[in-house]
Amino acid sequence: MNVRPASPDDAAELARIHAAMVGVDLTGPWRDRLAQYLRGQLGGDRLGAFVIDAPAGGLAACAIGVVHQGLPGPDHAGVFGQVQTVVTEQPFRRRGYGRAVTRALVEWLTRQGCTLVTLSASDDGAPLYASLGFTPNRRAMRLVGTPYHRA
């Protein structure tokens, strides 16, 4: 298994995988905006992605995260990472790919100065993240405005 940093050439495939993960329209204009954003940000210091290539082309697994600057807190310096996407395509599951790309992403976020890393875990993913040291946070809430992907 070879984990590598994603490049701008991976942007369209990363956008496809992310769209499938969130379970929305796979061809909407938001997906094109996402691919364009990824192309412009990959390789920089605010968005990181790590992938494992599938043998027949495409990606077998990926993890994408972003660096945020916030206010310092009692347990972090104010620079925090947010894991946005972790996906292993169905034929490649149960091989440690999700663990490998997540670990690579967390290491990259740490090198960017993140002293706190957050994520939203599915029921299937929660045991993996717990084994990597993540703990639940019962205070998390969110407010979602009008979805722009339908525009």
Beta strands, then each sheet from edge to edge (+ up, - down):
strand 1: 3-5
strand 2: 47-53
strand 3: 59-69
strand 4: 79-88
strand 5: 116-118
sheet 1: 1+ 2- 3+ 4- 5-
end
